[in-house]
Amino acid sequence: MNALDGVVSTEERIIFMTTNHLDRLDPALIRPGRIDVKQYLGYATPYQIRELFLKFYGDYPELAQEFIDAILKSNIQISTATLQGHFVRNWDSPKIAIKKVNEILNQS
């Protein structure tokens, strides 16, 4: 907490903190003045899935919908972080990313 507002803190900076369990954090850590903005990110929307797919495989826009359909067909919600990890692991082939979509669905 000293890094946030103690003797070692500095002015004019932005710190991003993330958690999957806001309710488990000590109230002293997230009090006003330390944490001024809270933003819920939620799960990836079809638009976000498409845009992230195109960031990695921009030369294959025709495959984006196939990937989205594979995700949506499962009825499993997925985070953009999970998607990014999947795309990094399969950076060289969008077809393999589509073929291995079940791997990320089993993680969620």
Secondary structure, 3 states (H helix, E strand, C coil): CHHHHCCCCCCCCCCCCCCCCHHHCCCCCCCCCCCCCCCCCCCCCHHHHHHHHHHHCCCCHHHHHHHHHHHHHHCCCCCHHHHHHHHHHCCCCHHHHHHCHHHHHHHC
